[in-house]
Amino acid sequence: MPASLVALWHGGKVLMVFDRFRQSWELPGGVIEPGETPRQAAVRELLEEADQRSDSPLRFTGYAGFVLRSAEPAERAEYAALFTGQTTSPRGFRANDEISAICWWDFHEPLPGRVQPLDAYLAQLTRNQAEGHEEAPPYRK
């Protein structure tokens, strides 16, 4: 499992970051570095990418499986650990080399630009936990 993602919630909205390289809105997260646990990577990435912190320890939500398609002849399946947290006091943000903007998204207002569909779906799945419910909603096609 090479990566961790974070769905950080504030007032019914989830934190999204705009990645300069992929030119899209996505959940904060990234590669798990050697010696790091998935949770440690999630905390580090949340701070590095968005300068945000969760009010309490990030809660493990599950694993996200996806297929990477690239110019290489073979596709490959990967997994990312997904964590959920809340903040009552969002911090200021300063653009950096990787992330040009952040946004607290309510899923109703369109974001300016492209949104990674997998990240939007994963964020929606964490909404129940953010609202204090234990289980994720049932999967619907």
Disulfide bonds with the S-S distance in Angstrom:
none
